[in-house]
Amino acid sequence: MTVLVAVETFLLVLLALLVAGLLRSHAEILRRLEPHEHAAPEDEGLPQPPSRAEALPASDVVGTSLTGDPMQIGVTGGRNTLLAFMTSGCATCKRFWDAFRAAEPALPGDARLVVVTKDRSHESPTKVAELASPKLPLVMSSAAWEAYEVPVAPYFVYVDGPSAKVHGEGAASSWDQVVSLLEDAVADEALARRGTDRALRAERELRAAGIGPGHASLYEEPQEPLS
């Protein structure tokens, strides 16, 4: 009986060791498969905006220049802006850094391009200066990354200046994808404004005819056509 108990105990200990080993192996596999915190996926169909209930309100980008001087880029109430959230370490970002240095990109909707990296505590100003184009404004601002809820890099946010709202956003692995994202955002913006203009024009015409809110004609029942 004692020998049987000892054998059972030995088997239980052996089984526990095997289970622990399997759990450790599983955890290691998951750790290796986990994506990098700020690396955009390479092969997915991008750009794709995150799910939001409504357009994210825009805010000015406040941070520092590469030399550490205070810097602010106004993106509300004026010209439309495309914010490019970049890092100095990801391979996909390198393609965009190279493209920006080669030529200043032409953007649909007369938008300007502004590059945003994280603060000097997260990025090396020397490294960023080697990558950056001197023709484009660049702000080092971790606060902007948080305000615009940037999930990966590179990430692009299109801000409509007059409405002070985000009208398009997404990750991208090529400049063609960014241009496509921006063209869609500009087209959506134009369509929305045409609808607003049409509604305002109809309201003005009704008021010119003496028809305002509460006018009896707005509540009249339609007459049956004569047979």
Residue pairs with C-beta under 8 A, 6 or more apart in sequence:
35 41
36 90
38 87
38 89
38 90
38 152
38 153
39 90
39 92
39 152
39 153
40 46
40 90
40 92
40 152
40 153
40 154
40 155
40 171
40 172
40 173
41 152
41 171
41 173
42 92
42 173
46 170
46 171
46 172
46 173
46 177
47 156
47 169
47 170
47 171
47 172
47 177
47 178
47 180
47 181
48 170
48 171
49 168
49 169
49 170
50 149
50 151
50 169
55 165
55 166
55 167
56 148
56 149
56 165
56 166
56 169
57 164
57 165
57 166
58 75
58 76
58 159
58 160
58 164
58 165
58 166
59 75
59 76
59 144
59 147
59 148
60 72
60 73
60 74
60 75
60 76
61 72
61 73
61 75
61 83
61 114
61 116
61 139
61 141
61 144
62 71
62 72
62 139
62 141
62 143
62 144
63 71
63 72
63 116
63 119
63 139
63 140
63 141
63 142
63 143
63 144
64 70
64 71
64 119
64 120
64 139
64 140
64 141
65 71
65 138
65 139
65 140
66 125
66 128
66 129
66 132
66 138
66 140
67 125
68 120
68 125
71 139
71 140
72 139
73 81
73 114
73 137
73 139
75 81
75 83
75 114
75 159
75 161
75 164
76 159
76 161
76 164
77 161
77 162
77 164
78 161
79 110
79 111
79 112
79 161
80 109
80 110
80 111
80 112
80 158
80 159
80 160
80 161
81 111
81 112
81 113
81 114
81 158
81 159
81 161
82 107
82 111
82 112
82 113
82 114
82 156
82 157
82 158
82 159
82 178
82 182
83 114
83 116
83 144
83 148
83 156
83 157
83 158
83 159
84 96
84 113
84 114
84 115
84 116
84 154
84 155
84 156
85 116
85 117
85 144
85 145
85 148
85 150
85 153
85 154
85 155
85 156
85 157
86 93
86 96
86 97
86 115
86 116
86 117
86 153
86 154
87 93
87 117
87 118
87 123
87 153
87 154
88 117
88 123
88 124
88 127
88 128
88 131
90 153
90 154
92 153
92 154
92 173
93 153
93 154
94 131
95 173
95 174
95 175
96 154
96 175
97 131
97 132
97 133
99 105
99 175
100 113
100 115
100 132
100 133
100 135
100 136
101 131
101 132
101 133
104 113
104 133
104 135
104 136
105 113
105 175
107 113
107 179
107 182
108 179
108 182
108 183
108 186
109 182
109 185
109 186
109 189
111 158
111 182
111 186
112 137
113 136
114 136
114 137
114 138
114 139
115 132
115 133
115 136
115 137
115 138
115 139
116 138
116 139
116 140
116 141
116 144
116 145
117 123
117 128
117 138
117 139
117 140
117 141
118 140
118 141
118 142
118 145
119 140
119 141
119 142
120 140
121 142
122 142
123 140
125 140
128 138
128 140
132 138
148 157
148 166
148 169
150 157
151 171
152 171
154 171
154 172
155 169
155 170
155 171
155 172
156 169
156 170
156 171
156 172
156 178
156 181
156 182
157 166
157 168
157 169
158 166
158 167
158 168
158 169
158 181
158 182
158 185
159 165
159 166
159 167
160 166
160 167
160 189
167 185
167 188
167 189
168 181
168 182
168 184
168 185
168 188
169 181
170 177
170 181
172 178
172 181
206 212
211 217
211 218
